[in-house]
Amino acid sequence: YVAEILRLTGLRDVLPNASVFAFGSGDDYRFDANLWLGTPRTGSFAHYDTPHNVFLQLMGTKMFTLYPHQVAHEVGVHPFVHPLGRQFMAPPARTHASLALQVTLAPGDLLYLPPFLVHETSTVAGDPLSVGLNVWTEGKAAAHLEDALRLPLPFDASWPTSTRLAAVAAFATAVYPHVPTLLLRQRVEPLAITSPAVPCAPDDTNASRSMDHGKMSAVAATLSRIDDPIVRDTQALNHLEQLVMWAVQFDPDLFVGGLRCVAGLT
């Protein structure tokens, strides 16, 4: 169970001041504080978060299993726009157990998880209740993706779906040359589902000729500000997914087919 602390006005006097765990100051950051309550053997599946995460254990114990963030490129992760976005499709322990680091928090212990660190949690058997407080502060990589999504699209919304998808594929090849392969391996093939056919014309030269290359350059420059190459690729994947959703006019039934088209699978 999780609840936003800032809405639990009756607990403000008995819980620590969440703002002291936030990163940044003034108006240049946003943070969310949450209270986590767990009964024995409950927890979360492996996933990554985009904000900075500071977790304070208040009662009982809680175990975190941590993996380096590059594991997210080696194990299937649900698409960013999926309801289970950022969660792994299979436990990374099956293939990357040697990279795992387990940390058990007792009351008073504090754990910092940087953005994009892969982790899963579980409460420890024998504790009647585990209570923790965490504070998420927006990270720069998430802010850069938001900036990219706010930029004008280098495509024309009046184009037919096949041309829009071809344009997204051409954009990916020009701006994120190796990302379509990642998209295919990490977020399309593991789904292993049958999706409705989408009009896919990867060789539509009109799409690439008609794109606004100035806008393409602006998007590329925005995400290039992310220093870590693995995080940069992850956000490029997330950005590409958003563009595919736009190309299929936000029809969830066509999303996987659109991904397959852009990834070169159809």
SULKA-V704109 format. One record per residue. N is the residue number from 1. SS is DSSP state (2 for helix, 1 for strand, 0 for the rest). PHI is phi in radians with two decimals (none if undefined). OMEGA is omega in whole degrees, -180 to 180 (NA if undefined). Layout:
# SULKA-V704109
((N:SS:PHI:OMEGA) (N:SS:PHI:OMEGA))
This chain:
# SULKA-V704109
((1:0:none:178) (2:1:-2.36:178) (3:1:-2.44:178) (4:1:-1.29:-175) (5:2:-1.09:-176) (6:2:-1.10:177) (7:2:-1.65:-179) (8:0:-1.57:-173) (9:2:-1.08:-178) (10:2:-1.25:-178) (11:2:-1.81:-175) (12:0:-1.07:-177) (13:0:-1.42:-177) (14:0:-1.93:178) (15:0:-1.75:177) (16:0:-1.05:177) (17:0:-1.22:-173) (18:2:-1.11:-174) (19:2:-1.13:-179) (20:2:-1.22:180) (21:2:-1.68:-178) (22:0:-1.46:176) (23:0:-1.62:176) (24:0:1.58:-179) (25:0:-2.74:178) (26:0:1.19:-176) (27:0:-1.78:-173) (28:0:-1.67:179) (29:0:-2.62:175) (30:0:-2.22:177) (31:1:-2.40:176) (32:1:-2.21:178) (33:1:-2.00:-176) (34:1:-2.38:175) (35:1:-1.89:-177) (36:1:-1.95:178) (37:1:-2.08:-178) (38:1:-2.43:173) (39:0:-1.49:-177) (40:0:-0.97:176) (41:0:1.12:171) (42:0:-1.89:-180) (43:1:3.03:-178) (44:1:-2.20:175) (45:1:-1.26:179) (46:1:-1.03:-178) (47:1:-2.84:170) (48:0:-2.21:175) (49:0:-2.00:179) (50:0:-1.52:177) (51:0:-1.51:164) (52:1:-1.13:-177) (53:1:-2.30:174) (54:1:-2.00:-175) (55:1:-2.04:179) (56:1:-2.03:177) (57:1:-1.42:-177) (58:1:-1.85:-175) (59:1:-2.66:-179) (60:0:1.23:-180) (61:0:-2.25:178) (62:1:-2.59:-179) (63:1:-1.86:174) (64:1:-1.90:171) (65:1:-1.91:-172) (66:1:-1.93:176) (67:1:-2.30:176) (68:0:-1.07:-171) (69:2:-1.18:178) (70:2:-1.19:177) (71:2:-1.05:180) (72:2:-1.12:177) (73:2:-1.69:-176) (74:0:-2.03:178) (75:0:-2.22:-178) (76:0:-1.04:178) (77:1:-2.11:178) (78:0:-1.03:179) (79:0:-0.92:-177) (80:0:-1.00:-177) (81:0:-1.58:178) (82:0:-1.32:176) (83:0:-0.96:177) (84:0:-1.78:-180) (85:0:-0.91:-179) (86:0:1.39:176) (87:1:-1.62:-179) (88:1:-1.30:178) (89:0:-1.35:178) (90:0:-2.51:-180) (91:0:-1.06:178) (92:0:-1.12:179) (93:2:-1.09:-180) (94:2:-1.15:-175) (95:2:-2.11:-174) (96:2:-2.28:-178) (97:2:-1.03:-178) (98:2:-1.18:-180) (99:2:-1.65:-174) (100:0:-1.32:173) (101:1:-2.19:-179) (102:1:-1.82:-180) (103:1:-2.28:177) (104:1:-1.88:-178) (105:1:-1.67:173) (106:0:-1.89:-180) (107:0:-0.92:-179) (108:0:1.66:179) (109:0:-1.37:-178) (110:1:-2.16:-180) (111:1:-2.25:175) (112:1:-1.83:176) (113:1:-2.05:180) (114:0:-1.20:178) (115:0:-0.96:175) (116:0:1.31:174) (117:0:-1.23:-180) (118:1:-1.35:-179) (119:1:-2.69:171) (120:1:-2.39:-175) (121:1:-2.28:174) (122:1:-2.74:173) (123:1:-1.46:-173) (124:0:-1.59:178) (125:0:-1.03:180) (126:0:1.84:175) (127:0:-1.49:-180) (128:0:-1.15:-178) (129:0:-2.74:174) (130:1:-1.98:-179) (131:1:-2.23:178) (132:1:-2.48:178) (133:1:-2.14:175) (134:1:-2.32:178) (135:1:-2.23:174) (136:1:-1.76:174) (137:1:-2.11:-177) (138:0:-0.94:177) (139:0:-1.62:-178) (140:2:-1.14:-178) (141:2:-1.10:177) (142:2:-1.16:179) (143:2:-1.14:179) (144:2:-1.15:177) (145:2:-1.14:177) (146:2:-1.06:178) (147:2:-1.08:-180) (148:2:-1.12:-179) (149:2:-1.24:178) (150:2:-1.44:-180) (151:0:-1.24:177) (152:0:-1.05:179) (153:0:-1.18:179) (154:0:-1.43:-177) (155:0:-2.13:179) (156:0:-1.98:-178) (157:0:-1.12:-179) (158:0:-1.38:179) (159:0:-1.14:174) (160:0:-1.17:-176) (161:2:-0.97:-178) (162:2:-1.07:180) (163:2:-1.26:178) (164:2:-1.08:179) (165:2:-1.14:177) (166:2:-1.09:179) (167:2:-1.17:178) (168:2:-1.10:178) (169:2:-1.11:179) (170:2:-1.15:177) (171:2:-1.07:-179) (172:2:-1.08:180) (173:2:-1.12:-177) (174:2:-1.38:-172) (175:2:-1.69:-179) (176:0:-2.16:-168) (177:0:-1.00:-178) (178:0:-1.77:-176) (179:2:-1.22:178) (180:2:-0.97:177) (181:2:-1.14:176) (182:2:-1.06:-179) (183:2:-1.01:-180) (184:2:-1.10:-174) (185:2:-1.27:-170) (186:2:-1.62:-169) (187:2:-2.17:179) (188:2:-1.89:-177) (189:2:-1.03:-179) (190:2:-1.12:-180) (191:2:-1.15:175) (192:0:0.84:179) (193:0:-2.14:177) (194:0:-1.58:-179) (195:0:-2.10:178) (196:0:-1.02:179) (197:0:-1.15:176) (198:0:-2.10:177) (199:0:-1.17:-174) (200:0:-2.13:180) (201:0:-2.26:-175) (202:0:-1.07:-179) (203:0:-1.73:-180) (204:0:-1.23:-177) (205:2:-1.23:178) (206:2:-1.08:-179) (207:2:-1.11:-177) (208:2:-1.18:-180) (209:2:-1.24:-173) (210:2:-1.57:-176) (211:0:-1.23:177) (212:0:-1.47:-174) (213:2:-1.28:174) (214:2:-1.14:178) (215:2:-1.19:177) (216:2:-1.06:-179) (217:2:-1.12:-180) (218:2:-1.13:178) (219:2:-1.13:-179) (220:2:-1.04:-179) (221:2:-1.16:-178) (222:2:-1.15:-179) (223:2:-1.33:178) (224:0:-1.20:178) (225:0:-1.27:178) (226:0:-1.39:-173) (227:0:-1.25:-175) (228:0:-1.28:-176) (229:2:-1.11:180) (230:2:-1.22:177) (231:2:-1.13:179) (232:2:-1.07:178) (233:2:-1.15:179) (234:2:-1.07:179) (235:2:-1.22:175) (236:2:-1.12:175) (237:2:-1.05:-179) (238:2:-1.10:178) (239:2:-1.14:-179) (240:2:-1.11:177) (241:2:-1.06:179) (242:2:-1.09:179) (243:2:-1.17:177) (244:2:-1.12:177) (245:2:-1.03:177) (246:2:-1.10:-176) (247:2:-1.11:180) (248:0:-1.68:176) (249:0:1.02:174) (250:0:1.04:176) (251:0:-1.59:-176) (252:2:-1.09:180) (253:2:-1.21:-179) (254:2:-1.72:-172) (255:2:-1.08:-177) (256:2:-1.11:177) (257:2:-1.07:177) (258:2:-1.14:176) (259:2:-1.07:-179) (260:2:-1.10:179) (261:2:-1.12:-178) (262:2:-1.15:180) (263:0:-1.36:178) (264:0:1.45:-178) (265:0:-1.48:179) (266:0:-2.17:NA))
